[in-house]
Amino acid sequence: MYDVRSMRADDFIDDSEIRDTLAYAQENKGNRELIKSIIEKAGECKGLSHREASLLLACEDEELNGEIYSLAKKIKQRIYGNRIVFFAPLYLSNYCINSCVYCPYHVKNKHICRKKLTQDEVREETIALQDMGHKRLALESGEDPVNNPLEYILECIKTIYSIKHKNGEIRRVNVNIAATTVENYKRLKDAGIGTYILFQETYNRKNYEELHPAGPKHDYAYHTEAMDRAMQGGIDDVGLGVLFGLDTYAYELCGLLMHAEHLEAVFGVGPHTISVPRICPADDIDVNEFSNAVPDEVWQKIVAIIRIAVPYTGMIVSTRESEKNRKAALELGISQISGGSSTSVGGYAHQEAPEDNTAQFDRSDTRTLDEVSDWLIRMGYIPSFCTACYREGRTGDRFMPLAKSGAIQNCCQPNALMTLKEYLMDYASPETREHGEKLIEKELENIPNEKVKRITIENLHKIEQGERDFRF
């Protein structure tokens, strides 16, 4: 049944193909010559098939695993350099009619506080995020056609884009909402969204249906085919992800890569981003009920293999992960992180009372955006608030060739430095600003094009004088 070009979920995510792949990986995990050839192929930065990647995941040879990690670091540096893009989740509503057994928003949870932001509260949240320094948001909402219709999401997007507070503005709104129709994706595109994000949760159809026993999300095919409809609706930047821990990690990684291959085969554009969340504690959710927990070292290997297998994609890690794990993941392939995040509805503008808990999950990294920024800077990374590609039309099939060749760095390096300068001038603590200014001075020397370097330096001076929003 497996057909990478089919538009049917059961064809491009074929259970038999996944199980054959996992059997192949187990049978060959001791074949050093084959594994070394795959690593050598991956070094060309053209990616790997789901079968090749699955074999690398199964590899238990410490020396070869060391080569995998080393290659992941090299590929990450070649394509994304040392830039780390910041974003923040903004939870609009936790009303939901689904019954997902791993999510505290499930409809049967009667003791969680339900809340939906008014447009005035959306303004308050947006201003609070702007005052932190954020420029890029990911909107989150439960699925509820009465409380959270698409019209509400569109109104929130319009409100967010309209707010210019002091020197702050949200320049890119990504959206993570339930699977919908081609027509609705067109409306989201017309509203000016950046990336449409939808986590598959699990690619195992049987397990998926058991984990989603009721509600519209129960429909595996409709959910799995959502990215096809989004692409058909004109959204050419889409973000994939699974919730590791719901099924075996080897099955999920294989399915995830098959989904990426499907998008590439049908639309010529693979996923703009891939997220790698693991299930974690939350209200009414006991993680011990799930038997597929992924250890830190395995999770880090998954990050490395995704970077090798899909070298062009942006990779995202949230505050679900600890500072220690985020540090390891940054080295192995992550290019986007959240900072100073709240997973509650209305959690930025107002501190939530314990009895009014609306959080979707517990955060492991509770540091402020400034603390995370300074942490990145001290490790030699460039905190980036850049949204230039989206605003310059470098999306979809216009972005991918630049990403795959590494040429995107010609724009990203100076854009990252200029947006960091904005952050340092407007929001950073004195200590972070001091460290950031030294980093900018150092990183200017890594801009190879002299004309671009000269313009960047001129723009940095203009930012010091109060001007904002320069981009290549």
N, C-alpha and C positions, 0 to 999 in steps of 0.2 A: 504493500500500500504506500510505502514511503515515496513522496514526491515533493521535492523542495519547492517546486513552482506551483503546486496546487494551492487553491484558496481555501481548502477545507482543513480545519485544524487537525483532524485525525490523520491527514496525509502528511503534512509538513512537520507535525510532532507525532511521529508514529511510534507507538509503544514497542512494537517488535524491533524496530530499528534501534531504539535506545537500549533495549535489553541485549540485542546482538552486539552492540557497541561495547557495553559494559563487560560482556563475556569475552570479547576480543581483547579488551584492555587487561583483564585478569590473566588470560592465557599468555599474553606477550609482555607482562610487566617485568619479566626478567631478561628480556631480549635487549641487551645493552646496545648492540649495533643498530637496531631499529630505533631505539629511543634517541640515541645520539644523532641519527640522521634526521629525526623530526626536530630536534633542537637546532640543528644546523639549518634546516629549512626555515624555522621560525626566525632565525637571525636575519633573514632577508626582509623582515617587516611586512610581509604580505599575508600574514595570518595563517591559521591552521584550521583543519576541518574538525568537526565535533569528535570524530573517531581518533584523530591524532591527539587532540587535547585530552581526551579521556584516558588515553594511554599514559600521557605525562602525569595525570592526576594519580593514576594507579601505581606509578613508579615508586619503589621503596629504596632505591639505591641512593645513599646519602650524597655521594659524589655527583651523580647526575642531577639530583634535586638541587644541589648547590649551583650547578650550571643553569638550571631553570630559573632560579631566583636571580642570578647574576644577569641573565639575558633579559628578564622582565625589567630590571632596573635600567639597563641600557636602552631598551625600547622606549620606556617611559621618558627617559631623558632626551632621546632623539626626537620624539614627536611633541612632547609637552614641556620639555625643559624642566625648570624648577619652579614653575608657576602653579599655584593652587588657587582655584576659583572658589569664592565664597557664595553661599546662598543661605536663605533662612526659610523654613516652612512657616506658612501662615494658615492656621486652622480656622475655617469659616464656620463650620457646623459639625456637631457630632450626632445629629439625628440620622438614623440609618434603619432601613427595613430588612437588611440582610441578617443572616444568622451565623456568620463566620465564627467558628469556635475558638479561634486564636486571637480575636480582636475584642477589646472591651466595649466597642461601640455596637456590638451585636444587639439585635432587637429585644432579646430576652433579658438583657441586663437591666433590671429595674431600679438598681440603687445608684447607678452613675448619674451625675447631674447632666441633663441635656441642655444644650445651649446653641443658639444660632446668632451670629453677629448681625446687628443692624448696620445700615450704611454709616451711621455716625460712629459706631464702634469699629467698623472697618477703617474709617479715617483715623481714629485714635491708634489702632494697631499699626497702620502704615506710618504714621508720624513717629511712633515709638521705634519702629524698625529703621526709619530714615535717620533718626537721632543716634542710633547705634552705628550707622555707617553703611547699612546694607543697600545694595542696588538691585539685587536679584532675589525674587521670591518664588516659592513653590506652593501653590494653593492646594489645600487639602480639605476634603469634605466627605462626609458619609453619603450613602446613596439613599435618597428619600425624595421622590418626585413631588411630594406636597410641600415639605419644608425646604428642600434644596433643589428646586427645578433649575434647568439650565439658565433660565432668565435671571435667576438670583446670582448665579456664578458670573454671568456676563455683566450684571450691574456692579458686582464687586470689582471685576477687572477694570471697568470704566472708572470707578471711584479711585482705585489705587493709582492708576496712571494719571489721574487729574491732580494729584496732590504734590505740590512743590513746597516743601517746608525748609526754610533757611536755605542751605546749599544742598539739601537732600532731595532725591527723587528716585523712584523705583523705575529702572530702565528696562527690565525684562521680567515678565510674569510667566512662569511655567505653571502647568496645571496638572494635578493628579486627582482625577475624578473618575467615576465609574464608566465602564464601556458604554458607548452610545452609538448613534446613527451617523451615517455619512453626512447628512444634512446638518446635524448638530456639530460635527467636527468642522464643517465649513463655517459655521457661526463662530466657533472658537477661533478659527484662523482669522476671520474678519475682525475679531475683537483685538487682535494683535498679540496673541500668546506666543511664547517662545517654543518650548518643548512640551509635548503631551506625554505624560508619564503614566504608566499603568503597570503595576506589578502583577505578574502571573500568579504569585503565591506558590503554586506547585504545578508542574507540568504532568504529573501523574493523574490521568483523568479520573480513575476510580477514587483515589485519595482526595482529589479536588472536590468531587461531588459529595463525599462524606464530610469534608471540612466545611462545606457550604450547603447545609441540608435544606435551606429554604431561602426564598428571596430571589431576585433577578440574577444575582451573582452565581446562583447554582448552575446556570447554563454555561457549561465549560466551553463549548464551541463559540458562542457569542462573545465570551470574554477573551478567548485566545485569539480570535480573528479581529479584535478591536483595532490593532495597529494597521491592519490592511485597510480598514474603513477610514482610519485617521489619515493615512496616506492618500486614499482616494478623495478625501475631503480637502486636500491641499496642505495638510500639516506634514512637512517633510522632515522635521526633527522629532523623533519619538524616543522615549526612554524605556528600556526593559528592566526587569528585575524579578527575583524570586525571594521568598522569605525562607532562608536556609534554616532547616530544622523541622520543616513540615513533612518532608520525605527524605530519602537518602541523598546526601550531597552529590554523589556521583550521578545519580539520575537527573537531579536538577541542573547540574552544570551542563550535561549533555543536551537536555531539552532547551536550555537557555541559548546555547550556541547554535542549535538547529533553528531556533526562531530567528536569530541574527542572520543565519545563512539564507533563510527564506526571504527576509526583507531585502537582502542584497540581490538575490536571484530575481525577484519579481519586480522590484522598484529601482534597483541599481543603487540603493542607499540603505546601508545597515543602520543599526541603532546609534543615535547621537550620544546616548549615555546608557550605561549599565550600572545598576545599583546592587549592592551585596549585603542587604540587611540580614541579621539573624534574629530569630524569635527571642524576646526578652520579657521580663516581668511587666505586668500591667494589671489594672483593676479587673478583678473577676477572672484573671487568666493565670493558671498555674503552669509554668513552663515545664515542670516535671512530668506533666501529662503527655508531653511529646518526647518520643524515644529517639529522635534523630538529631539530637543536639550536636552541633559542629564545634569541635575543639579549636582553640585559638590557632594552633599551628596548622591545622587543616584549612581553616578559613583563610589564613594568610597565603597558603599555597593556591587556593582557589583564586584569590586576587591576582597572584602572579600569572596563573595560567590564562585567565581572561585577558590580561594585558598582552600576553604573547599571542593568543588566538585571535583577538579582535583589537589589533594595535591602534586603530584609529579612534576608537570610542572613548568618550569621556567616562571616567569611572568615579562613582559617588559613594561616600561613606558618611553616615549621619552620626548624631550624638548617641545613638544606641551603643556605639563602641567606646571603650575607655581610651584615655589619652595614650596609654601604652600600645594598644592595638591600632589606634589611628596612626601613630608614628610608624609602626611597622608597615602598615598598608600604604602610607604615603611613599615609602621607599620602593614598594613593589608594583605600584601602578595607579594608585588613586590620584585623580586630578581635580576633584571637587569635594569640598566638605562644607558642612553646616557649622555655624559658630554662634554662641549665645542663644541657642534655640529654645523655643517653648513648644511643647507638643499639646498644649491646652488651647481651648477655644477662648480667645481674648487674653492670652497669657503674657503678652508683652506690655500692654498699657497698664494692667492692674495685677497685683499679686493675688493669687487664688487662695481662698481659704480651704483647708483640708477637706471639709465636708462638701465643698463645691467642686471636687476634682473632676476635670473634664479631659485629662491627659490620655492620649492614645497608648503611650508606653513610657516606661521609666527611662530617663536619660542616664547614661554612664559618664558622659562628659558634660559637666555643668558650668564650665568656665564661661566668662564673658567673651564677647567678640574681640575686645581689646586684648584680653589675656591669650586667646588663641592666636591672634595676629602676631603678637610679640613672640610667642612660642615658635611660630613658623619662621619668623624673621631670624631668630637666634639659631635656627637649624639651617639657615641659608636658603629657605624658600621665599618666593615672592607672593605675598597675599594679593590676589587679583580680584578686583570688583568689576572687571571688564564685561561689557555686553555688546561689544562692537560688531561681532560677526552677525548677530541677529539683526542689528539696526542697519548694517550695511548690505544686508541681503546675502551674506555668506552662510547659507543654510542648505540642507539637503545635498543635492548633487553638485552644488557650488562649493560647499564646505568640504565634502569628503575627499576630493582629489588633493586639496591643500593639506588636510590632516594626514592622509595616507603617505604623502611625500615628505611630510615634515615642514613644508614651506609655510605652514600657518604660523610658525614661529616668527616670521618676518613681520607679522602684524601683532602677534600676541605679546611678544617681549616688550615692545615700547608701550602698548596699550596697558599692560599690567603695571608697568612702572608709573604711568600717568594716573591710573586710578588709585594706585597705592598712595601716590603723592596727595591726591584729593583726600583720602582717608586720614593721612597723617596731619594735614592742615586743619581738617574740620572736626575730627572725632577722637584721635588717638591721645593716649596719656603721654605725658612728657617723656617717660622712659621708652615707650614704644616708638614715639616720633624720633627720638635720638637714634635708636637702633635702625629704624626704617630709612632714615636719611643716609646713613652709612651704607646700607644695602643698595639703595638706588644709585649712589655714586659708584659703587663697585660694579653693579650690573649694567650700567651704561656702556661700560667697556666691552660687554658681550654682544652689543648690537653691531653686526658686521657691516651693514650698509651705512656709509658715512653721511649720506644725505638724510637718511632716516634718523640717525643718531643726532644730527644737528637740529632737525625739527623737533625731536623729542626733548632735547635740552631747552630749546626755546619755549616749548609748551610747558615744561616744568617751571620755568621762571614765570610764565603767565599765570600758572596755577597759584604760585606764591603771591601774586598780585591780586588774586581774587577771581580770576576767570576759571571756568569749569567746562568739562565735557569735551575734551579733545580725543580724537581717535583716528587710527589708520584703518 
